[in-house]
Amino acid sequence: SQTIHQWPATLVQPVGSPLSLECTVEGTSNPNLYWYRQAAGRGLQLLFYSVGIGQISSEVPQNLSASRPQDRQFILSSKKLLLSDSGFYLCAWSEGADSNQPQHFGDGTRLSIL
Amino acid sequence: EDKVVQSPLSLVVHEGDTVTLNCSYEVTNFRSLLWYKQEKKAPTFLFMLTSSGIEKKSGRLSSILDKKELFSILNITATQTGDSAVYLCAVLVGSNYKLTFGKGTLLTVNP
């Protein structure tokens, strides 16, 4: 069966520091991969999605970037964190062959910026 | 802009009650509507609805979609304290793989 791993679970970072969050999926090939952010009082917001290695689409302009160096690895990065980057970051995957498939989420990273 | 609105925002019930959660949407190029349950961490997938009028059922949970009136409901019968969670509704739109989420309904089931 497929599993998704996301780490770290929690992170406290100072303003201006870099960020790297990692997500890996097991048990499937060529999945679609997604990064979401859930801010307090707001719904989940799609940040990036990827349909293949090196293919990244950005949904909102922001201080973050994403990369997919391997088929089942998705990384969320920032060179300099802002206070507004605080939130709950979730990675998700879906079957790649058909876009009309449910997305399945990792356990998330709770990011606090001080 | 695509929009998904859930109601109520929060709900407190007693064990054994039946609840109905609502989700309405305004989107272009609708493909399907999904329900998730979120406790402390990851949202877990409940249902995916693509066709109008066909009820999906899993134990005490059921859901149905009305594509003419642009809404869906999630029913939970004989609620238990373990049903306490945020229930998220999301709509999958077009071919760009984008899920647009509502803000969720916080359900609290008291013993």
Boltz contact constraints between the chains, C-beta under 6 A:
constraints:
  - contact:
      token1: [A, 32]
      token2: [B, 97]
      max_distance: 6.0
  - contact:
      token1: [A, 43]
      token2: [B, 101]
      max_distance: 6.0
  - contact:
      token1: [A, 43]
      token2: [B, 102]
      max_distance: 6.0
  - contact:
      token1: [A, 43]
      token2: [B, 103]
      max_distance: 6.0
  - contact:
      token1: [A, 44]
      token2: [B, 101]
      max_distance: 6.0
  - contact:
      token1: [A, 46]
      token2: [B, 98]
      max_distance: 6.0
  - contact:
      token1: [A, 49]
      token2: [B, 97]
      max_distance: 6.0
  - contact:
      token1: [A, 99]
      token2: [B, 95]
      max_distance: 6.0
  - contact:
      token1: [A, 99]
      token2: [B, 97]
      max_distance: 6.0
  - contact:
      token1: [A, 100]
      token2: [B, 31]
      max_distance: 6.0
  - contact:
      token1: [A, 100]
      token2: [B, 32]
      max_distance: 6.0
  - contact:
      token1: [A, 102]
      token2: [B, 34]
      max_distance: 6.0
  - contact:
      token1: [A, 102]
      token2: [B, 45]
      max_distance: 6.0
  - contact:
      token1: [A, 102]
      token2: [B, 48]
      max_distance: 6.0
  - contact:
      token1: [A, 105]
      token2: [B, 42]
      max_distance: 6.0
  - contact:
      token1: [A, 105]
      token2: [B, 43]
      max_distance: 6.0
  - contact:
      token1: [A, 106]
      token2: [B, 42]
      max_distance: 6.0
  - contact:
      token1: [A, 107]
      token2: [B, 41]
      max_distance: 6.0
  - contact:
      token1: [A, 107]
      token2: [B, 42]
      max_distance: 6.0
  - contact:
      token1: [A, 108]
      token2: [B, 41]
      max_distance: 6.0
  - contact:
      token1: [A, 108]
      token2: [B, 42]
      max_distance: 6.0
